């Protein structure tokens, strides 16, 4: 049995695209990712990370209609509305799909998050958890791994918001591959035990809301935070696509608060390479819709 895992960055930026158009660049919606496991060419599992603004549009852009017939679970990083705004609609679309029998009814869509995040989700999507029965809560505890098909997902607490977590997702023979879902962050570096769980990733998606360090003002980490704190060095990043090592890719960028304003992706990468040449080979700016391949 041959297995293949694909990770696609459905959307990669902070907030919705309308605010981005003033620099002449269509940039998609709020950061979200899709992890897909295929066995012998058939989709065994999809995992969606966050379901905020623009997620449905991203799924429409990059997935065909068969996506809605495939097994799906959703992992939510935290309770801010921009990371789960479209969860209810997504669950309704998913659960109203029918099989060959018109009376087939799907069970609720499983949603994995911490108890604190669940309280925020319930306040917004109450109908899905009660009368609509399209959502089912699965509790996450920071530091405690959960298994779903071939994936082992470990949530790690961060201080961006109450109950906020990032994820280390491991899979493959002897957990040979690891994807780090590193948004939204605030204070860096992280605790040593968290860094150890994240170290040597096959791919790391890391928040870089601004260039300038201003976490206390924005509640978000910056490119300067990632570098100056030593966090990027601690991860032991490698870029070697032939070995399915893809380094780090910056996501959740806005640049609104930076003195020079928002940069295009090309400008951001050029500025990074100039400022931090030692990291230029292992850090890139994520592209909306880009897909990375891994073999089991």
Secondary structure, DSSP 8 states (H G I E B T S, - for coil): --EEEEEEEEE-BSS-GGGGGGGT----SB-EEEEEEEETTEEEEEEEE---TTHHHHHHHHS-GGGGGS-EEEE---S-GGGTTTHHHHHHHHHT---SSTT-----EEEEEEHHHHHHHHHHHHHHHTTS--EEEEEE-TT-EEEETTEEEEEEE-SSSTT-EEEEEEESGGG-EEEEEE-S--SSS--HHHHHHHSS-SEEEEE-SBSS--HHHHSS-BHHHHHHTSHHHHTT--EEGGGTEE-EEEESB--TTSTT----HHHHHHHHHHH-GGGTTTEEE--TT-EEEEE-
